[in-house]
Amino acid sequence: MYQPLTGRARRIMQLANSEALRFQHEYIGTEHLLLALVSLKSGVAVQALKHFGVDLRKARGEVEALMVVGPRAIPIGARLRRTPRCNNVMQFAVSEASQMNHRYVGSEHVLLGLLREDLGVAAQILMNQGLKLREVRDEVMKALGAGIRSLPELPQRKEIEDLPNRLAAALAELNDELRTLNLEKEQAVAAHDFEKAAALRDSALKLKTRKQAMIRDAMSQYSIEPAWLSWAGWAALKLAQRINERCRWDALPELAAALEQAGCTDAEMIRHCQQAGEHSSQCWVVDLLLANAPPAT
């Protein structure tokens, strides 16, 4: 299932990286994610925190009080690794999105992921503020389920999905229409015209359904040969699994080389994996390989 990060969720990851650099840390932990999240000015997560009376400035202060500055400055632009707990948070965020039948991961899912990783620094601080996972989840569901009180965050244009170029181009006009509908819906909510907002929401849902059908149809045209997966002791498949689990998009050129050695002749797939720097939150080639993996592997 494609679950791209929304603009705000991507912003959280960018800010978390900046916070880690500020404290001269060589890693991104749950504490950096929380610092990033409470820096947001809007979004479902911020709304949920305020609903439970969380003072965002106070929460930031509590996190910073626990931080110890690292021994040396980290070069700007350095690729920082995520701690295991930070990875757990993002996996939990994806899980929360899936359980809510959302095809995106937003700031609200990241907040729930932070609470689910209850041994992390972020969860301890949030729980000290009186937050409980079930109550926060209920509030998020209430806000998103209403479709009017709070609007789901749409992914930014370049981050809607990591898809083949020709499919992304075909979806460009549809994505523009979706953005227009959601903007009109926000304006209707601001004007308290909830009937119009509900109608716009329904129209957007129909477009999303059409879009997902286009994605499924297009992706089904790519054929993954079993021999590519089983080659050299499932080398390519194991590499794809590691890349997916650890978000190691910088290792995609290695996957391209492994696929070529395994006999893959799909130039588009190989070329896509060679462009590791263009990836953000997932890779359609990796998704295809994992989707075609035998259950036993």
Buried (B, 14 or more C-beta within 10 A) or exposed (E): EBBBBBBBBBBBBEBBBBBBBBBBBEBBBBBBBBBBBBBBEEBBBBBBBEBBEBEBEEBBEBBEEEBEEBEEEBEEEEEBBBBEBBBBBBBBBBBBBBEBEBBBBBBBBBBBBBBBBEEBBBBBBBEEBEBEBEBBBEBBBEBBEEBBEBBBBBBBEEBBBBBBEEBBEBBEEBBEBBBEBBEBBEEBBEEEBBEBBBBBBEBBEEBBEEBBEBBEEBBEEBEBBEEBBBBEEBBBBBBBBBBBEEBBBEBBBBBBBBBBEBEBEBEEBBEBBBEBEEBBBBBBBBBBBBEBBEEEE
